[in-house]
Amino acid sequence: MVSFEGIMPRKVVTLVTERLEAAHCPDAAFDAAQLVRLVLGRDVRLCADPLTKAQAAKLEEYTSRRAQREPLQYICGSWPFLDFELQVGPGVLCPRADTETILESLQSVLEQPPQNVLDLCAGSGALGIGCKRFWPNAQVTCVEKSPAAFSYLEKNAVQALAPLTVEAKMGDLFTWHETLADESLDVVLCNPPYLTESEMGELQPEVAQEPAMALDGGKDGLLFYRALAKEYLRPLRHGGWIALEIGWQQAQQVEALLCQAGWTNVQTRKDYAGNDRCVLAKRPL
């Protein structure tokens, strides 16, 4: 195996790319550039010196981990969402650009800034913290059940947008509604587990290393949407909105659940890849 010590950064990117391609990593060139940047502390285009022994050793560690299909986000330790960084690692779902669609879609339907926002299945806090980024004066509560994920949520709640903060709470979507007063919220956000039983058996190696709790939506992938549709209408004020991330084949089913529960203005928005990604619904006035 070729050592990276003494090799110029641009050449190192090529060597790492080849290693990752051999391991069948998707987007190997992108990942290689990110790993080299992580080691050097800046863009490879700004580096004119060959890698030191210490840098080479660290890059070898990172490359080996990625070649074993550990998520790049976990190796980096943080990942961008909108224009801020979220701390991530084993035990929490990796932030994805597709999820930004939820906040952009919500922004397009709100007639005034929300005052009270609830983010359920919050994970790293991407949606709740993103909402705070869009509407700094909102009171945002992020609820997460997993202790492992909650440790990241706690950090991100105070660090990602400092000095702005959100409130992090341990709790379960299936019972949290019991703690809420009638008409106490303006917005409910959720990126729930939504993979079906069959999809859980066909995960890419990277996704398989993310927490199953954040992925498994039950046999048909709709377990959490049934609870959201039924239980989170009451805590919303009249005219309040719910915004949900969905799997690319779930729009019709999730829309039907919301309509049956009495929601109105039910609509689906697509992500930048053209896939159905967000369902919005309103509590009737």
C-alpha positions, 0 to 999 in steps of 0.5 A, a space after each residue: 500500500 502506498 504511503 501518503 507521506 511526502 506526497 503533494 496534496 493534489 496527488 494524494 487526492 488522486 491516490 485516495 480516490 483510487 482507494 475509495 473507488 476500489 472499495 466501491 464508495 459512491 462519489 469517491 472523488 468528492 469523498 477523497 477531497 473532503 478527507 484530505 481537506 479534513 487532514 490539512 485543515 483547508 482546501 487542497 488547492 491552497 496547500 503547497 507542501 507535501 504531507 507530513 508523517 503525522 498527516 499521512 497517518 491520519 489520512 490513512 486512518 480516515 481512508 481506511 474507515 471510509 473504504 469500510 463504508 463508514 459514513 463520511 459525515 461520521 468521519 468528519 465529525 460535523 456536516 453542513 446543513 443550510 449555512 451552519 454545521 451540525 455535530 454528528 457521529 455514530 448513533 445519529 442520522 446524518 444531515 442530508 441536503 434533501 431535508 432542507 426542502 422541508 424548511 424551504 417549503 414551509 417558508 413558502 406557505 407561512 404568512 407570518 413568522 411562527 412563534 412556537 415550533 416543535 421538531 419531532 424525531 429531531 436527531 441532530 436538530 437539523 430541522 429545528 435549528 434550521 427553523 431557528 435560522 429562518 425565524 430567529 424569534 421563534 421558540 423552538 423545541 426539539 424532541 428526540 428519543 434516542 440517548 445516542 442521538 440526543 447527545 448530539 442534539 444537546 451540543 447542536 442546540 447551543 452551538 450550531 447557531 450561537 448565540 441563538 439556541 433551541 430547546 432540546 428535550 428527551 421524548 417520544 413522538 408517540 406520547 409527546 402530544 400528551 404534554 402539549 396544550 390545545 392550540 399551543 403550536 404554530 408549526 410541527 416539523 418532523 423527519 420521521 423514520 419512514 423506510 419500509 420493512 423491505 427497504 430496511 433489508 436493502 440498505 447501502 452499507 453507509 446507511 446501514 451504519 446509521 441508527 435503525 431507530 431513525 430509519 425504520 418506519 414499520 412494515 409499510 413505512 407509515 407507522 409514524 405518519 399515522 401518529 402525526 396525522 392523528 395526534 398533532 392536529 389538536 396542539 396546533 393553532 387553527 391555521 398552523 402547519 405541519 411539515 413532514 419529510 417523506 420517502 420518494 414513493 410515499 406522497 399519496 399515502 401520507 396525503 391520504 392519512 392527513 386528509 382522513 384526519 381532518 387536515 386541509 391544504 395538503 400538498 407535496 413538494 419535491 426536492 432538487 432531484 425531482 423526488 417527492 420529499 415534503 408533505 405540508 398540511 394545515 389545521 383548518 381555520 
